[in-house]
Each structure stands twice: as structure tokens, then as C-alpha cells.
């Protein structure tokens, strides 16, 4: 049950328990696992043009459809897998986004095989520690940052798709590279203490 007495960021609203739980338990928590970061980047790419709650509600279906976002498996997807995914009403069906996920898995593995850790690559854009902001209102929170623009450019150079600076900034917020919980939110302090 959601504690309505807690002060939290305004974006999840006050009525959707799944959205509130995502805010309270996941959003802004620093993530260092390369596979988990890749999954989140793929999901943020699928979000393009949609609200995050749409993806959140479909996240379990996405995980089932994409073999738990195992890059080794997704990288091997062929025409039959693409057709299966396009027929799956549980996910967002977009040829371009599905193709981006498959090619992204291949790039992820190429990086790994060259000895380039995906997590280290991403976290380097914030100096290996979360950027902590102290916004008082949602209207003050930017939609992108210089770090997001640099990460976006680097990801595009590697061949990743659906990684524009706005998508990348949302990814950075969600994975704790940026702490954009409002200063008065009960999660701002605890999230700040989680970073390594």
C-alpha cells in the first residue's frame, strides 16, 4: 500500500500504484549492471513518442518477448523473431524500434568483446558518480543536459538508435546517473547515498 503522507515528486501522480512504486523503489537508484543498463536503454527507446507509464505497464511483456533482455539471445534474432515481436500485442510494435533493439544487442556484445564495459562507458559521462540536482519544482527539471548530449552523440557513433539527448537524459535520471528527485521528495536523500 502506498504511503500518501510522504512528499514525493509530482510526476507519478497520486493514484497509479505501479507508477508510484516505480518512483519510490527504482527511479533514480544508481544502476551499474551492464545488462540492466542496456535493458533500460532499450525500453527508453521504445518509449520514444509515448509516456513512460505505457512502457512500465508493458515491461513484463517486453521482458518475456525479448528473452529477459539477454543480449546474447536478442543479437541472434532473425526474421521469425521480428515477425513474432510485431505480432505481440503485449509490447510496443514498431519495426524501427525492434530493429534498434536487435542491432543494439549486437553493438553491446561487440563492445564487450573488445573489452569495453557498457556500464563503465556510460558512467564515464558523469565522472563515475551521480550528478545530484536540487530542484524545488518539476518545472525546473531539464529535459536534457550537456552530459546527455555527449552520451547521445557517443551512443549514436557506436550505432545505437533511439538515443537522442532527451531519451538519454530520461535514461540517466532513471538509472541514477542524475538524481532529479525534487529536493523535497522523500527519495532525494536516500538515493543520493546509494551511489558508489
C-alpha positions as CSV (number, residue, x, y, z in Angstrom):
1,X,0.0,0.0,0.0
2,X,1.3,3.4,-1.0
3,X,2.0,5.9,1.9
4,X,0.2,9.1,0.9
5,X,1.7,11.0,3.7
6,X,5.2,11.1,2.1
7,X,6.3,14.0,0.0
8,X,7.4,12.8,-3.4
9,X,8.0,14.1,-6.9
10,X,4.8,15.1,-8.7
11,X,5.2,13.3,-12.0
12,X,3.9,9.8,-10.9
13,X,0.7,11.5,-9.7
14,X,-1.2,10.2,-6.6
15,X,-3.4,7.4,-7.9
16,X,-1.4,4.9,-10.0
17,X,0.2,2.4,-7.6
18,X,2.5,0.9,-10.2
19,X,3.8,4.4,-11.2
20,X,4.3,5.4,-7.5
21,X,6.1,2.2,-6.7
22,X,8.4,2.7,-9.7
23,X,9.2,6.2,-8.4
24,X,9.7,5.1,-4.8
25,X,11.7,1.9,-5.5
26,X,13.5,2.2,-8.8
27,X,13.7,5.7,-10.4
28,X,17.0,7.4,-9.7
29,X,18.6,4.4,-8.0
30,X,22.1,4.1,-9.4
31,X,22.4,1.1,-11.7
32,X,25.8,-0.3,-12.5
33,X,24.9,-3.7,-14.1
34,X,25.7,-3.5,-17.8
35,X,22.9,-5.8,-18.9
36,X,20.3,-4.0,-16.8
37,X,21.5,-0.6,-18.2
38,X,21.2,-2.0,-21.8
39,X,17.6,-3.2,-21.0
40,X,16.7,0.2,-19.7
41,X,18.2,2.0,-22.7
42,X,16.2,-0.3,-25.0
43,X,13.0,0.4,-23.0
44,X,13.6,4.1,-23.1
45,X,14.0,3.8,-26.9
46,X,10.6,2.1,-27.1
47,X,9.2,4.9,-25.1
48,X,10.0,7.5,-27.8
49,X,6.8,9.3,-28.5
50,X,4.9,7.6,-25.7
51,X,4.5,8.1,-21.9
52,X,6.8,6.1,-19.6
53,X,3.8,4.6,-17.8
54,X,2.9,2.9,-21.1
55,X,6.2,1.1,-21.2
56,X,6.2,0.4,-17.5
57,X,2.8,-1.4,-17.8
58,X,4.2,-3.5,-20.6
59,X,7.6,-4.1,-19.1
60,X,7.0,-7.7,-18.0
61,X,5.6,-8.4,-21.5
62,X,8.8,-6.8,-23.0
63,X,11.0,-8.9,-20.8
64,X,9.2,-12.1,-21.9
65,X,9.2,-11.2,-25.6
66,X,12.9,-10.2,-25.5
67,X,14.2,-13.3,-23.6
68,X,14.8,-11.3,-20.4
69,X,16.8,-8.8,-22.5
70,X,19.7,-11.2,-22.8
71,X,21.9,-9.6,-25.4
72,X,23.3,-12.9,-26.5
73,X,19.8,-14.1,-27.4
74,X,18.5,-10.9,-28.8
75,X,21.6,-10.4,-31.1
76,X,20.6,-13.7,-32.8
77,X,17.1,-12.6,-33.6
78,X,16.2,-13.1,-37.3
79,X,13.1,-12.6,-39.4
80,X,10.9,-15.1,-37.5
81,X,11.7,-13.3,-34.2
82,X,10.9,-9.9,-35.8
83,X,7.6,-11.3,-37.0
84,X,6.8,-12.7,-33.6
85,X,7.6,-9.4,-31.9
86,X,5.5,-7.4,-34.4
87,X,2.6,-9.8,-33.6
88,X,2.9,-9.4,-29.9
89,X,0.2,-7.1,-28.6
90,X,1.8,-7.0,-25.2
91,X,4.7,-4.8,-26.4
92,X,5.0,-1.7,-28.5
93,X,5.1,-2.9,-32.0
94,X,7.4,-0.8,-34.1
95,X,9.7,-2.3,-36.8
96,X,12.2,0.5,-36.3
97,X,12.3,0.1,-32.5
98,X,12.5,-3.7,-32.7
99,X,15.4,-3.4,-35.2
100,X,17.1,-0.9,-32.9
101,X,16.9,-3.4,-30.0
102,X,18.4,-6.2,-32.1
103,X,21.2,-4.1,-33.5
104,X,21.8,-2.6,-30.1
105,X,22.3,-6.1,-28.7
106,X,24.9,-6.8,-31.3
107,X,26.7,-3.5,-30.5
108,X,26.6,-4.3,-26.8
109,X,28.3,-7.6,-27.5
110,X,30.8,-6.1,-29.8
111,X,31.8,-3.6,-27.1
112,X,32.1,-6.4,-24.6
113,X,34.2,-8.5,-26.9
114,X,36.6,-5.5,-27.4
115,X,36.9,-5.3,-23.6
116,X,34.7,-2.2,-23.3
117,X,32.4,-2.5,-20.4
118,X,28.9,-0.9,-21.2
119,X,28.4,0.3,-17.6
120,X,31.9,1.9,-17.4
121,X,31.3,3.5,-20.8
122,X,28.0,5.1,-19.7
123,X,29.0,6.2,-16.2
124,X,32.2,7.9,-17.6
125,X,29.9,10.7,-18.9
126,X,29.0,11.7,-15.3
127,X,32.5,11.2,-13.9
128,X,31.6,7.8,-12.5
129,X,29.3,9.3,-9.8
130,X,25.7,10.6,-9.9
131,X,25.1,14.2,-10.6
132,X,22.9,15.5,-7.7
133,X,20.5,18.2,-8.5
134,X,18.3,20.2,-6.0
135,X,15.2,21.2,-7.9
136,X,12.3,22.6,-6.0
137,X,9.7,22.1,-8.7
138,X,9.2,19.8,-11.7
139,X,9.2,22.8,-14.0
140,X,12.8,23.4,-13.1
141,X,14.0,19.9,-14.2
142,X,15.6,20.0,-17.7
143,X,14.8,17.5,-20.5
144,X,18.4,17.2,-21.5
145,X,21.9,18.2,-20.3
146,X,25.4,18.6,-21.8
147,X,26.2,15.1,-20.4
148,X,23.2,13.6,-22.0
149,X,24.1,15.3,-25.3
150,X,27.6,13.9,-25.1
151,X,26.3,10.4,-24.2
152,X,23.8,10.5,-27.0
153,X,26.4,11.5,-29.6
154,X,28.8,8.7,-28.4
155,X,26.0,6.1,-28.5
156,X,24.9,7.2,-32.0
157,X,28.6,7.0,-33.1
158,X,28.6,3.4,-32.0
159,X,25.4,2.7,-34.0
160,X,22.8,2.7,-31.3
161,X,19.3,4.1,-32.4
162,X,16.6,5.9,-30.4
163,X,19.2,7.5,-28.2
164,X,18.6,11.2,-28.7
165,X,19.6,13.6,-25.9
166,X,16.1,13.7,-24.4
167,X,15.7,9.9,-24.3
168,X,19.2,9.6,-22.9
169,X,18.5,12.2,-20.2
170,X,15.4,10.3,-19.1
171,X,17.6,7.1,-19.1
172,X,20.2,8.9,-17.0
173,X,17.5,10.0,-14.5
174,X,16.0,6.6,-14.3
175,X,19.3,4.8,-13.7
176,X,20.6,7.2,-11.1
177,X,23.3,8.8,-13.2
178,X,21.4,12.0,-12.4
179,X,19.5,12.5,-9.1
180,X,16.5,14.5,-10.3
181,X,14.2,13.7,-7.4
182,X,12.9,17.0,-6.2
183,X,14.7,18.4,-3.2
184,X,11.6,17.9,-1.0
185,X,11.0,14.4,-2.2
186,X,11.5,11.7,0.5
187,X,13.7,9.8,-2.0
188,X,16.2,12.6,-2.8
189,X,18.5,11.9,0.2
190,X,18.3,8.1,0.3
191,X,19.0,7.9,-3.5
192,X,21.9,10.3,-3.1
193,X,23.5,8.0,-0.5
194,X,23.2,4.8,-2.7
195,X,25.9,5.8,-5.3
196,X,29.2,4.0,-5.0
